[in-house]
Amino acid sequence: MKTQVAIIGGGPSGLLLAQLLHVRGIESVVLERKTKDYVLARIRAGVLERGLLDLMREAGVADRMETEGIPHGGTLISYGEEMFRVDFTKHTGHAVMVYGQTEVTRDLYAAREAADGKIEFNVEDVVIHDAKSDAPYVTYSVDGDPHRIDCDFIAGCDGFHGVSRNTMPDNVRREYEKVYPFGWLGILSETPPVNHELIYANSARGFALCSMRNENLSRYYIQCSLSDSPGDWTDAAFWAELKRRIPAEQAEKLITGPSIEKSIAPLRSFVTEPMQWGRLFLCGDAAHIVPPTGAKGLNTAASDVHYLYNALRAHYEKGSDTGLECYSTQALARVWKAERFSWWFSSLMHRYPDQTTFDHRIQVAELEFLRSNDSAQQAMAENYVGLPY
């Protein structure tokens, strides 16, 4: 098989890149190690930045998002019984969109299928060959049968545990990591959200987040110990703890119900440099991880896709390789800003095991400064809705 771009990974970043390339007449093949149903069953975040909204429109897959997505013009931040709102629209002229990552992926699969685009599922034994040459290729197997794709370029959109990053030699890669000493216990429930906008809560008992997927599907999180497991928490215990961590006025309005999904996610920050090696380009979790505070994971992957898509367009449409040569530099400049914001917001909202009373008072001072200072709110709003590409 031969194509112009081989895309390893059939999640949202790989599918978005494939669809954007298709719109411009650039061929690609997507390789996914799981089934379509497995990918669509993954529960992920659902706050989309303005840049990702524009990419979905450019890819021609925004119709359902525009109809069913819920614009959020701000967010609420609480500490103890205090709560204030950061107005995104006022400070930036933009809102974010609440639209689940699963729905983004579903729309992209539908577009790929409508275009008769090639996707290989259940691929195993993926190996990237000759990435430093002018003729890279990928080998893999499906049900034990060997396959090969010859291509011009390879996009590694296969996540943290994929083969793409590890194809780059150890003496080429530099990795930076911070592991946080807590996790997030999250549940999904078929209940109306406690508020029409997200609530980020800093409490003496630890962080909490009240978020939503739609008007009848809510996603709630509480900070927990890394030694916890989902089975340690009954639904009743979760709801009781969440109520303790948000202001009483909100807790009284909270509608509870049985969880339909419950999981614990560890938090970490991770970046690998560079994000390209020869004709292999890394996108999304293959190159970087952010804590979920601030919802930057999918959005940062989308910014990678933006840079790579436009670089490939310039190569095929104008014969210019400047964008390809600068891809890593451009992508990383924005990645590190997203890492900074996620680190700052996580540090502001969580309780750390070794936190002193002084550290806590600094948190409160920072929160009160954010509450009272327009410039601080503008900086947060600009980062939350997404820095420009």
Disulfide bonds with the S-S distance in Angstrom:
none
